């Protein structure tokens, strides 16, 4: 089967080296074929064994949120990217941000810029859910509460010691609306604090949310 047809079933998915080896199993020199497909604009190498359809391959590409899950694992989409997805901040985000238990890293790729920030276990494992972007794309992403907590605990030098500081961060810096903040699940955040970095800042966050 011709490559364009055989690869079509992987539309909307990151194309891994394993997939390519399977699709190109009839070629004696599959790595040379992969290089050729890249030159033909049919494949684009994103990062180390992860490809997406090129400009001359007419199949749907994966969303950057799904790519982020694949480029470094384990990880989940969080911080401003998740806050934007959930409609909590108004700004469009041009970098896909994730949390990981690996070392912090930034990847500049043909598919965009992807940043990963380290958070420790067991805090890492809280507040993650599967989000269906399309029928073929399901992403690991922070809940709104976890994305906000991640923002607080990973921002260097940020210590929230008063309600005034919390409000300045949430409503002035992040431009979040009071109604959205009131809907956050404070009980969930409270469960995480015992295992979280910056415990006092998260306690102050909850205290301020209750007063809104």
C-alpha positions in Angstrom: 0.0 0.0 0.0 1.2 3.5 -0.8 2.5 5.5 2.2 -0.1 8.2 1.9 -2.8 5.7 2.2 -1.3 3.4 4.9 -0.5 6.3 7.2 -4.0 7.8 7.0 -5.3 5.7 9.9 -2.9 7.6 12.1 -4.6 11.0 11.4 -4.7 13.3 14.4 -2.0 11.2 16.2 1.7 11.7 16.7 3.5 9.3 14.4 6.1 7.4 16.3 9.1 5.6 14.9 7.5 2.3 15.8 4.5 3.2 13.6 6.7 4.2 10.7 8.7 0.9 11.0 5.4 -1.0 10.8 4.1 1.1 7.8 7.4 0.8 6.0 8.1 -2.8 6.8 8.3 -3.8 3.1 11.2 -1.4 2.6 14.7 -2.8 2.9 16.1 0.5 4.1 13.2 2.1 6.1 15.3 4.8 7.7 16.4 6.1 4.2 12.7 6.1 3.3 11.9 8.2 6.4 14.5 10.7 5.3 13.1 10.8 1.8 9.5 11.3 3.1 10.8 14.3 5.1 12.4 15.8 2.0 9.1 15.3 0.2 7.3 17.3 2.8 5.2 14.3 3.9 6.7 14.0 7.4 8.1 16.5 9.9 10.4 15.3 12.8 9.2 17.0 16.0 11.5 15.4 18.4 13.5 12.2 18.7 11.2 9.5 17.2 8.0 11.6 17.1 6.7 12.9 13.7 3.7 14.7 12.4 2.2 14.9 8.9 4.1 17.3 6.7 2.6 20.1 4.6 2.3 17.8 1.6 0.5 15.0 3.5 -3.2 15.8 3.5 -4.2 14.3 6.9 -5.1 16.0 10.1 -2.3 16.8 12.5 -2.4 16.1 16.3 -3.2 19.0 18.6 -0.2 20.6 20.4 -1.8 19.5 23.7 -1.6 15.8 22.6 1.9 16.3 21.3 3.0 17.7 24.6 2.0 14.4 26.3 4.2 12.5 23.9 7.3 14.6 23.7 8.2 14.0 27.4 6.7 11.6 29.8 5.3 11.2 32.2 3.7 14.6 31.9 0.4 16.4 31.8 -0.7 19.7 30.3 -0.9 22.4 33.0 -0.1 26.0 34.0 -1.2 28.8 31.6 -2.0 26.3 28.9 -4.6 24.4 31.0 -5.9 27.6 32.6 -6.5 28.9 29.1 -8.2 25.7 28.0 -10.6 25.9 30.9 -11.4 29.5 30.1 -9.9 30.8 33.4 -7.5 33.2 31.8 -8.4 35.4 28.8 -5.0 35.4 27.0 -4.2 33.0 24.1 -1.2 30.9 25.0 1.6 30.5 22.5 3.6 28.0 24.4 2.3 24.6 25.5 3.2 24.2 29.2 3.2 20.9 31.1 4.2 19.5 34.5 6.5 16.5 34.8 8.4 14.4 37.3 11.4 14.6 35.0 13.8 17.5 34.9 12.4 20.8 33.7 13.0 21.2 29.9 12.0 23.4 26.9 11.7 22.0 23.4 11.6 24.4 20.4 10.2 22.3 17.6 8.6 22.7 14.1 5.3 22.1 15.9 5.8 24.9 18.4 7.5 25.5 21.7 6.9 23.1 24.6 7.9 23.7 28.2 8.0 21.2 31.0 8.4 22.1 34.7 9.3 19.6 37.4 6.9 18.9 40.2 7.6 16.3 42.9 5.7 13.1 43.7 3.2 12.4 45.1 1.9 16.0 44.5 2.4 15.4 40.7 -0.3 12.6 40.6 -3.1 14.8 42.0 -5.7 16.6 39.9 -5.1 15.0 36.5 -7.9 14.1 34.2 -8.4 12.8 30.7 -9.7 15.4 28.3 -11.2 14.4 25.0 -10.3 17.0 22.3 -11.6 14.9 19.4 -12.8 11.3 19.1 -9.2 10.3 18.3 -7.4 12.7 20.7 -7.5 12.3 24.5 -5.1 14.4 26.6 -3.8 14.2 30.1 -4.4 17.6 31.6 -4.5 19.3 35.0 -7.9 20.2 36.4 -8.5 24.0 36.8 -7.6 23.7 40.4 -4.4 21.8 39.8 -3.3 24.1 37.0 -3.6 27.0 39.3 -1.8 25.3 42.1 1.0 24.3 39.7 1.3 27.9 38.7 1.7 29.0 42.3 4.1 26.2 43.4 6.4 26.4 40.3 6.7 30.2 40.0 10.1 31.1 41.4 10.1 33.6 44.2 6.3 33.6 44.6 5.2 33.3 48.2 1.6 34.3 49.0 1.5 35.7 52.5 -1.7 37.7 52.4 -5.1 37.8 50.7 -4.0 41.0 48.9 -1.1 39.2 47.3 -3.4 36.3 46.2 -5.9 38.7 44.6 -3.2 40.6 42.8 -1.9 37.3 41.3 -5.3 36.0 40.4 -7.2 39.0 39.2 -4.5 41.5 38.2 -1.7 39.3 36.9 -3.7 36.3 35.6 -6.8 38.4 35.0 -9.1 35.7 36.3 -12.8 36.5 37.0 -14.3 36.3 40.5 -17.1 34.0 39.4 -14.7 31.5 37.9 -12.6 31.6 41.1 -15.6 31.0 43.3 -16.3 27.8 41.3 -13.0 26.3 42.1 -13.1 23.2 44.3 -11.4 24.4 47.4 -11.8 21.0 49.1 -9.8 19.3 46.4 -6.9 21.8 46.8 -7.0 21.2 50.6 -6.5 17.5 50.1 -3.2 18.1 48.2 -1.6 20.5 50.6 0.0 17.9 52.9 2.1 16.7 49.9 2.5 19.9 48.1 5.3 22.4 47.8 4.6 25.9 49.2 2.0 24.7 51.7 1.5 28.1 53.2 0.9 29.8 49.9 -1.8 27.2 49.0 -3.4 27.6 52.5 -3.6 31.4 51.8 -5.1 30.6 48.3 -7.9 28.6 49.9 -8.5 31.3 52.6 -8.8 34.0 50.0 -11.1 31.9 47.7 -13.4 31.4 50.6 -13.6 35.2 51.1 -14.5 36.1 47.5 
